[in-house]
Amino acid sequence: MADEQLTFGRFSGSHVSEVPSYYLWYLIQNAYSAQVRRSAEEEWTRRTNTNRHWMMPKRKRFS
């Protein structure tokens, strides 16, 4: 797994594995660099498989 270092945005200078899950989702959808998108997808999958997402927005629950 390539842990890319971000050179843009709010988390500039951080590695993909160090950013919150909501920002991973943003990177998967919007990053220009294919390497950053691929790294974000790998990290998202790893967090999903191990149930380790953090700082996700609360989902509305309907009754």
Biotite code that builds the C-alpha atoms (Angstrom):
import biotite.structure as struc

atoms = struc.array([
    struc.Atom([0.000, 0.000, 0.000], chain_id="A", res_id=1, res_name="MET", atom_name="CA", element="C"),
    struc.Atom([1.364, 3.369, -0.998], chain_id="A", res_id=2, res_name="ALA", atom_name="CA", element="C"),
    struc.Atom([0.733, 5.943, 1.703], chain_id="A", res_id=3, res_name="ASP", atom_name="CA", element="C"),
    struc.Atom([0.821, 9.160, -0.317], chain_id="A", res_id=4, res_name="GLU", atom_name="CA", element="C"),
    struc.Atom([1.639, 12.472, 1.319], chain_id="A", res_id=5, res_name="GLN", atom_name="CA", element="C"),
    struc.Atom([-0.896, 15.191, 0.559], chain_id="A", res_id=6, res_name="LEU", atom_name="CA", element="C"),
    struc.Atom([0.407, 18.423, -0.930], chain_id="A", res_id=7, res_name="THR", atom_name="CA", element="C"),
    struc.Atom([-2.887, 20.316, -0.969], chain_id="A", res_id=8, res_name="PHE", atom_name="CA", element="C"),
    struc.Atom([-5.927, 21.145, 1.098], chain_id="A", res_id=9, res_name="GLY", atom_name="CA", element="C"),
    struc.Atom([-6.636, 21.246, 4.788], chain_id="A", res_id=10, res_name="ARG", atom_name="CA", element="C"),
    struc.Atom([-4.430, 18.255, 5.577], chain_id="A", res_id=11, res_name="PHE", atom_name="CA", element="C"),
    struc.Atom([-1.441, 19.300, 3.480], chain_id="A", res_id=12, res_name="SER", atom_name="CA", element="C"),
    struc.Atom([1.696, 17.534, 4.670], chain_id="A", res_id=13, res_name="GLY", atom_name="CA", element="C"),
    struc.Atom([-0.229, 14.613, 6.178], chain_id="A", res_id=14, res_name="SER", atom_name="CA", element="C"),
    struc.Atom([-0.235, 11.090, 4.833], chain_id="A", res_id=15, res_name="HIS", atom_name="CA", element="C"),
    struc.Atom([-3.449, 9.537, 3.546], chain_id="A", res_id=16, res_name="VAL", atom_name="CA", element="C"),
    struc.Atom([-3.527, 7.119, 6.495], chain_id="A", res_id=17, res_name="SER", atom_name="CA", element="C"),
    struc.Atom([-3.538, 10.076, 8.932], chain_id="A", res_id=18, res_name="GLU", atom_name="CA", element="C"),
    struc.Atom([-6.613, 11.922, 7.645], chain_id="A", res_id=19, res_name="VAL", atom_name="CA", element="C"),
    struc.Atom([-10.178, 11.460, 8.962], chain_id="A", res_id=20, res_name="PRO", atom_name="CA", element="C"),
    struc.Atom([-12.555, 9.179, 7.112], chain_id="A", res_id=21, res_name="SER", atom_name="CA", element="C"),
    struc.Atom([-14.734, 12.012, 5.810], chain_id="A", res_id=22, res_name="TYR", atom_name="CA", element="C"),
    struc.Atom([-11.675, 13.464, 4.034], chain_id="A", res_id=23, res_name="TYR", atom_name="CA", element="C"),
    struc.Atom([-10.807, 10.047, 2.586], chain_id="A", res_id=24, res_name="LEU", atom_name="CA", element="C"),
    struc.Atom([-14.235, 9.971, 0.983], chain_id="A", res_id=25, res_name="TRP", atom_name="CA", element="C"),
    struc.Atom([-13.627, 13.474, -0.387], chain_id="A", res_id=26, res_name="TYR", atom_name="CA", element="C"),
    struc.Atom([-10.262, 12.382, -1.845], chain_id="A", res_id=27, res_name="LEU", atom_name="CA", element="C"),
    struc.Atom([-11.787, 9.324, -3.504], chain_id="A", res_id=28, res_name="ILE", atom_name="CA", element="C"),
    struc.Atom([-14.351, 11.535, -5.217], chain_id="A", res_id=29, res_name="GLN", atom_name="CA", element="C"),
    struc.Atom([-12.294, 14.652, -6.044], chain_id="A", res_id=30, res_name="ASN", atom_name="CA", element="C"),
    struc.Atom([-8.509, 14.153, -6.059], chain_id="A", res_id=31, res_name="ALA", atom_name="CA", element="C"),
    struc.Atom([-6.801, 14.910, -9.391], chain_id="A", res_id=32, res_name="TYR", atom_name="CA", element="C"),
    struc.Atom([-3.936, 12.498, -8.801], chain_id="A", res_id=33, res_name="SER", atom_name="CA", element="C"),
    struc.Atom([-4.745, 8.856, -9.547], chain_id="A", res_id=34, res_name="ALA", atom_name="CA", element="C"),
    struc.Atom([-2.133, 7.781, -6.979], chain_id="A", res_id=35, res_name="GLN", atom_name="CA", element="C"),
    struc.Atom([-3.830, 9.767, -4.212], chain_id="A", res_id=36, res_name="VAL", atom_name="CA", element="C"),
    struc.Atom([-7.259, 8.390, -5.206], chain_id="A", res_id=37, res_name="ARG", atom_name="CA", element="C"),
    struc.Atom([-5.919, 4.819, -5.229], chain_id="A", res_id=38, res_name="ARG", atom_name="CA", element="C"),
    struc.Atom([-4.224, 5.281, -1.851], chain_id="A", res_id=39, res_name="SER", atom_name="CA", element="C"),
    struc.Atom([-7.415, 6.787, -0.389], chain_id="A", res_id=40, res_name="ALA", atom_name="CA", element="C"),
    struc.Atom([-9.488, 3.868, -1.716], chain_id="A", res_id=41, res_name="GLU", atom_name="CA", element="C"),
    struc.Atom([-7.073, 1.351, -0.185], chain_id="A", res_id=42, res_name="GLU", atom_name="CA", element="C"),
    struc.Atom([-7.177, 3.129, 3.170], chain_id="A", res_id=43, res_name="GLU", atom_name="CA", element="C"),
    struc.Atom([-11.008, 3.344, 3.021], chain_id="A", res_id=44, res_name="TRP", atom_name="CA", element="C"),
    struc.Atom([-11.208, -0.400, 2.358], chain_id="A", res_id=45, res_name="THR", atom_name="CA", element="C"),
    struc.Atom([-8.784, -1.154, 5.188], chain_id="A", res_id=46, res_name="ARG", atom_name="CA", element="C"),
    struc.Atom([-10.785, 0.954, 7.651], chain_id="A", res_id=47, res_name="ARG", atom_name="CA", element="C"),
    struc.Atom([-14.051, -0.617, 6.502], chain_id="A", res_id=48, res_name="THR", atom_name="CA", element="C"),
    struc.Atom([-12.714, -4.164, 6.875], chain_id="A", res_id=49, res_name="ASN", atom_name="CA", element="C"),
    struc.Atom([-11.331, -3.474, 10.349], chain_id="A", res_id=50, res_name="THR", atom_name="CA", element="C"),
    struc.Atom([-14.226, -1.191, 11.420], chain_id="A", res_id=51, res_name="ASN", atom_name="CA", element="C"),
    struc.Atom([-11.814, 1.664, 12.187], chain_id="A", res_id=52, res_name="ARG", atom_name="CA", element="C"),
    struc.Atom([-13.466, 4.720, 10.590], chain_id="A", res_id=53, res_name="HIS", atom_name="CA", element="C"),
    struc.Atom([-13.118, 7.903, 12.611], chain_id="A", res_id=54, res_name="TRP", atom_name="CA", element="C"),
    struc.Atom([-14.580, 11.410, 12.413], chain_id="A", res_id=55, res_name="MET", atom_name="CA", element="C"),
    struc.Atom([-17.452, 10.386, 10.175], chain_id="A", res_id=56, res_name="MET", atom_name="CA", element="C"),
    struc.Atom([-20.470, 12.694, 10.160], chain_id="A", res_id=57, res_name="PRO", atom_name="CA", element="C"),
    struc.Atom([-23.463, 11.426, 12.085], chain_id="A", res_id=58, res_name="LYS", atom_name="CA", element="C"),
    struc.Atom([-26.129, 9.898, 9.877], chain_id="A", res_id=59, res_name="ARG", atom_name="CA", element="C"),
    struc.Atom([-29.725, 10.896, 10.445], chain_id="A", res_id=60, res_name="LYS", atom_name="CA", element="C"),
    struc.Atom([-31.869, 8.111, 11.789], chain_id="A", res_id=61, res_name="ARG", atom_name="CA", element="C"),
    struc.Atom([-35.469, 7.927, 10.771], chain_id="A", res_id=62, res_name="PHE", atom_name="CA", element="C"),
    struc.Atom([-38.068, 6.033, 12.772], chain_id="A", res_id=63, res_name="SER", atom_name="CA", element="C"),
])
